[in-house]
């Protein structure tokens, strides 16, 4: 027992658990849809549905079998399931022998590096044969309970921190929208319609695109990402000289998504830079070309990202047909707060500065969230090294617990495999 605290023993996982996999019954999506009910339906990584019956009633630990996060320890591969529930065949069902608590068992399962026990490459799988190679450092029963109590305290704090950090992502977007509204839409701002500052507004090509490397690149809806153009999935087509001249892009052009099944995408814009001037644009996009003396492209792009302009576009594009559209006439009628170009430039600077600060805050929160996952793993490691709670020399050694478990297991007949009758 080298390396273990006093009173601990190293035990094969399969010696200290009872496995209930024979009672699992998977239901496909069609069956689940016809059997909606109050009972949780669990899979490898948690609840995936609810059904009208249950297979298990009690306290169990579910350990991923197929499709678990074995290569990402921070996400965990085991969770507790209590009460009445159904389990498919993507999770092993375990219970502890000899009064071993489910919370303790779950924590240990989440502390182990399972990659040495799983099979597969693209979809990892933990078979019962793989589980049989795992060993658990088993503390005395009273110490297990002390570990669980300590875990509960630390887990509550970790969960609270994780909740707050996760909420920051949504708050960031809300804060940015508030900055846009407060900075752009002030009462003293002069207002102009978009048509008054355009030199050209044009629909894209209807040409069929492919991945032919000899063609001219064409920007499509997938290339219009949040505030930028993504060239990672770029298609091409062949055009006559006149069409290339009409649809060529210039730095400072704004591309607007005009049609999509998702209302959130309609009206999304991206600013063309020098890197996209070799491209044309597809028919579900509209190109806006602005007068340099009337409007800055960066400023107009920010206006399109605001709640105020988004509300106008969503109202104009709303459809009951399933395809939402906004046309050039509707776009030209949008009213924008448009001061002189010099003031637009100053406003863009203020907004971008504020956005940079917000993004730094979001990056710090994301970093803290990642570190929190590492902290959870570190706590688990300390627990199963005997460093999280003090040992008590008066505790009954785990060797005695393990002996009782093995004796009881040897005396218990193996259960027969069978299906639970549906009630």
Number of C-alpha atoms within 10 A of each C-alpha: 11 7 10 15 16 16 20 22 20 17 17 15 19 19 16 24 19 15 16 15 17 14 18 20 14 15 16 8 10 8 11 16 13 10 14 15 15 14 17 23 25 21 24 23 21 20 14 12 17 19 19 17 19 20 18 19 12 10 17 25 26 26 25 26 26 22 17 23 21 25 14 12 18 18 14 22 27 27 20 18 22 13 12 16 21 25 27 20 19 22 25 25 26 23 22 23 20 17 11 20 18 22 22 18 26 22 24 18 22 22 23 20 14 21 16 12 18 21 15 9 7 7 12 19 22 24 15 15 11 16 16 13 12 17 15 18 19 28 28 23 19 17 22 21 16 16 23 20 15 15 21 13 10 13 14 11 12 16 12 11 15 17 12 12 19 15 12 17 16 11 13 16 15 13 15 19 17 14 18 22 17 10 14 23 18 10 8 8 14 12 13 16 15 20 19 14 19 16 11 12 18 16 19 21 23 10 14 11 19 14 12 12 11 9 14 18 24 27 28 24 22 13 18 21 14 13 15 14 21 17 17 8 10 18 20 21 18 17 14 7 8 9 13 16 11 12 18 17 23 18 14 19 21 23 31 26 24 25 21 18 13 12 19 12 19 25 27 22 27 24 23 21 15 10 11 19 15 13 20 25 25 22 19 20 26 25 27 26 21 22 14 13 10 17 22 20 23 18 21 20 20 19 21 21 19 18 15 17 18 17 11 16 24 18 12 15 19 16 13 6 7 11 14 20 22 21 17 16 10 15 21 16 13 15 17 19 19 23 18 13 15 12 12 21 16 12 18 20 14 14 17 15 12 15 18 12 11 17 16 11 15 20 14 13 19 16 12 15 19 13 13 18 16 14 14 18 20 12 18 21 18 13 21 22 15 20 14 16 17 10 18 13 10 8 13 16 20 23 17 12 21 20 12 14 19 15 11 12 17 10 8 9 7 8 8 8 10 10 11 12 7 8 6
